[in-house]
C-alpha cells in the first residue's frame, strides 16, 4: 500500500475540495479495517468510497453492481481523470474481453466493474484467483438480504466469492437499508458495528408532495405541473413500459422535450435518451424504475411519480435523484389507488405453484449425489420463472438440501485466428500434441469448432479443467476466438426422499411469508400518502432515523391536513370482464396449465409463466383481461369456476 494523503488525493485526482458527510470515515475504515458497510442516501457519494481507495491499495478494486448504466457512467468519469478502469458485460466482443483480462492479470487495471451474474462464469472465477484483489465492492448490497425489498439470489454467493478470490478488503454499499437489512449485510460479510457508516436519509432541500388523484385526472395534473413550474431536468417514473411510451408521447404533443426510457428499448436508443437527458438543462425522461441508478446528474430539479412506487425503499431511492447539488428541488407523487392491483400482481406472480415445487423437488431427489442443471431447461420443465427458480435453488442451499459447486459451461465454441499448424507449433512437445488432440475432439463446422469439455476430457483421458485451461490460454494469446454456452450449475445433493415433504412445506412457507411481506411493504406507500403527521419523518423513520421536529416541506407540514386516497372502482364487474363459462371452457382445454385457482388468476391478470408461453396461452384473448382487478378477488372468482 502506497503512502497517501486523502485530502490531497481528492483534490489532485478528482478535483473535489472536500469530502461529503461520511465519505472520509468510510474510506479510512476501508483502508484500515478491511470490512465496511456504508449506508448513504441516493446521491450521497458512495462511489468515491471505493474510487479513491483504489488509488491507494495494491491490486485491483472489483466492483460488483447490477447496474450497467452505473458502470458506463463511472468508467467514463474515471477515464477522464486518468484512472484505468473497465467493465465486463455481455456487450463486449472477444477482443475487448481478452484485453481487459490481460490488464487484470498484469495489475494495470485499477477498477473492474462486473455484474453479480459474472460469478457464474468459471473462466472469470479462474482469472480472479490468479489476480490480486485489493478491494471487493458490493454495490446495492441490500440485494443480499432475502427479506430486503430487492432480493437477488445471485447476491447470496458474493460473500463466499470475496473470500474465495482472496479479497483483502470488502466494502458493502447501499442507499436503502432498514435496520434488519443492515444486520443481514453485516452477518454476511463479517462487518463490525463500528465499521457501519450511516449518514442519515433526511434531505432538507427536497419539497416532498403527495397528491391524491384518479387515473383520468393525473395526465392533466402532470402537464399542469410542468407548465407552471420553472423548467429543469426532470424524471417521471412509471410502472409499465407501455405507460412510459404513452406519457412521453402525450408530453411531446404538449410541447415538452420528453423521451421514454425502458428495458424494452434497444441499448443504443436507451444510451441516446440517457445521453440527451444528461446534457440537457430542461430535458424530461419518462422512465421505468431502472433509470437513474448510478447516473451522476446533480441538477435534477423534479422527480414525479406518475404511478405509485412499489415500496418505501424504491420511493426513497427514486426521489433521492433530485437535488443532489443541494439546491431546492421538488418531488411529487400523483397518488392513484388504481395502481395498486398492478403492483400487487407483480408480487403474486412471483409466488410459485406448489405443483411446480413438487416437480422440481422430485427431479432433484431422483438425481445422483452430484449432478448439474440447466436453469433454462429446469425453468421450462417445472414451470418456474427464471428468477423464481434461482430463488428456490438458493433457499434449498440455505436449508442444507443442496451444496452448490462452481458453475460451468457445458459447451464451448472456438475458431482459429491463425493457422492450426502455427498454434500447435507455439506449444512445443506434449503440450502441442494436447492442443492438437483438442481440435481433434471438437466438432468442426464451416468456421467454428464446438466442444463439450466433459466429453473431450473423457475421450482424451485428461481432467476437464486442463481442457478448459488450454482453450483459455489459446484465447488469451489471440490464437482462437473463444465463446462459451449452456451454463450449468453443479450441485451436491444432500436431501433424500425422506426430506421431500419437509422441504416442500419450508419452501411454501418462505414464499408465502415473502408474498405477505411484499404486499405489506407495498401498502406502506398509500399509508405514507395518507399520514396524519410529518411524511418525511415517517419516511426516514422507516430506515431507522429518528427526527422529532416536523420537516416543514412535505404535503402534511405545508397543509396541516391528512390526505385521503380516492378508492378505486373498476370500470365494470369482474363477471362482465370474463364469465364463469369462459373460464370453465379454458380449464377443459388446458387442465394442467389452468388447473388451480391461482394459475387461472395469474392467467387472467396477465402474469406469464413458462407453461403459458409454451402453450401460447399468453397470446390468448383473455390473457390479462383482469389485470386491473385485485389478484385475490380474481383468485376467489376463479375458485368457483369448477
C-alpha angles and dihedrals in degrees: 000000000000125000110267145190106197096201092049092047091049092056099038099044103029105021094234118138097203145010124256121238111299097002099105093044091052093046093049090048091050092053097042107029104033100215119064139161117204117192107188127161118254107287092021094123103258093155094065089059089075102021093065097043087051087069092053106038126078115245131023125313107229113205117197112199136152090213116095090180089058091050094051095044096046095044089054088050093049093047090053087057094049096254119139107234136152143173132223115214141135093270093071123094125228095265092052092049091050092050092051091047090053091051090049094052094043093052092238092118115087099182131021121187120204137167118244089248089066087079088070088069113094092197091055092048089052091051091051091055089054093049132072111246109200095175132013110203124195112195120195086023092174086079088076092068113088088207094048124106095256107030113180117189092212089064094063092072095050095088091055091042091056091052093044091052090052093240110183095207138020129206120187117195133190141151097202117047126139116208092264092052090049088055091050091053092048092052094048096051101028095245117169121226090246090059096056109103111196118173101181134254103245114118111191094189095060120092103205114204128180117191121187111219143147129254095254092049104045098076089057090047092052092049091048092051093050092048098047100041125075108267117256141143106305140188121199111194121208133173104228133048092230090053090054090055094045096048094044090050092050092049091050089053088051089055101257123136093242130154132181123238126187143134093263091069123091114263094246090054092048090049092049092050092047094047093047091051093046090056096045128090092202107022121138123211119191104204149166116241098278092071119099100022109139094353111136105218109140100184102064102142101183138032116183126188105211087177129033114271115243096238144356088257091058092044093051092048094047098047088045088073089072123087100004087155089065094247122129113282136171130226120186133183115206092208115207123171092210087076093066099079092054093049092045090050090060088057096047090046090064094058107094126223116259089233090058092052090048090052093050094046092049089051093050094047090050092056125095117259091271120036142144132229138202108222091206093054094042091050090057096038095053101029095242121142112242097252092044091051091052089049092051092050090048091051089051088053091050089051092052094244093118136027112208121220131195112301116239141187115251090200139039130187124197140169126199116249091190131031114289091239090058092050093051091045090056089066107053120206124354095354088061091049089051092050090050091049090054090057088048092052093050125088109243121219127181092285109349131063118214123206138182101209094205093053091044092050091051094048092047095043092237137121116268093235091058091055092048093045091051090054091048093050092051089049093048089052091050091243094123138016106235129197130172133214144176100043111207131189120227119220139179110214115225098164122089133196088271089063096051100094093042092051092048092052091048093049092049090047091053095048094045090049091049092047092052091046093051092048090049090048091051093050090056087073097066087040089059091049091052097041116141093212139043105323095202091054088051092050097049090040089062087064093049100264112134116211121173102183119074112249097231094215108075126089094261094048092046095049106021088222128112110231126230124216113225110242116249117239115189114235091245141006116280089240088059092052094051129002128222089241091057091052093048090051090053092050090053091051096043109024094159099044094042100028099123134048091244092052090050092048091051090051094049092045091053098249108148128210136180090264094051091048093047093051091041090238087134086070094050117120091241095050107116094003090132099040092122094054125087109268095229090053090051091048092051090050091049092052090069094055096088 
